[in-house]
């Protein structure tokens, strides 16, 4: 085996980290959107606000999900390269 090549364990670890990042990012985005949708129903909003709050929640949820995805993958990359 070449010294520069990753072992099967390392490849599996990276795959697990990618799946973990995707699942937690999706969960975070879903929770943020659910909170926004819940607030819409809890506060009994109507008209423009009833459409704007869930839309804003979807945007904030998407941003939070991407932030989580990037954060986990960067942490994995730093650890894999031996930076910590």
N, C-alpha and C positions, 0 to 999 in steps of 0.2 A: 504494500500500500504506500502511496506517495505521502510525504510529510505535509504537503500543501493541500491535500484533499480532506474534506470533512468525513468523519466516520458516520456510520448509519445512525448512531445514537444522537449525534449532533444534528443531523438532518431531521430526525424525528422530534427532537427538542424544539427546533425552529418551527416545524409544522404545528406542534402543540401550542406554541406561543402565538402563532398567527391565528389559529382557531380561537384561542382564548381572547385575543384582542378583538376579533370580529364579534364574538358572542357578547362580551362585556360592552362593547361600543353599541351594539344593537339594543341591548337591554337598557343602557343609559338613555339612549335616544327615545326608546319607547316609554320609559318612566317620565322623562321630561314632557313628552307629548301628552301622556295620560294625565299628568298634573294640570297642564293647561286646559285639557278637555274637561277635567273634573271641576276646575274653577269656573269654566263657562256654565256648567250645569248647576254648580253649587250657588253661584251668584245670580243665577237665572238671567243671564245676559241676553239681549235681543238686538236685532238689527245688525248694524255694522260690527259691533263688538262681538257678537256671537260667531262671526266669521273671522274676525281679526285675531282674536286670542288663540284659537287653535292653529291658525296659520303661523302666528308668531311662535307658538309652542313647537310646531314642526320645524321651523327654521332654527330655533335655539337648540332643539333636540338633535338636529342634524349636525350642527356645529359642535355640540358637546360630544356626539358620537365620533366625529372625525378627530377631535382633540384626544379622546380616550384611545382611539386606534393608533394614532401617531405616538402618543406617550408610551404605550405598552411596547410597540415595535422598536422605538428608539432605545428603551430600557433593555430590551432583549438584545439588540445589536451591540450596545455598550458592554453588556455582560458577556456576550459571545466573543467579542474581540479582546476580552481580558482587561477592560478598562476599570473594573471594580472588583 
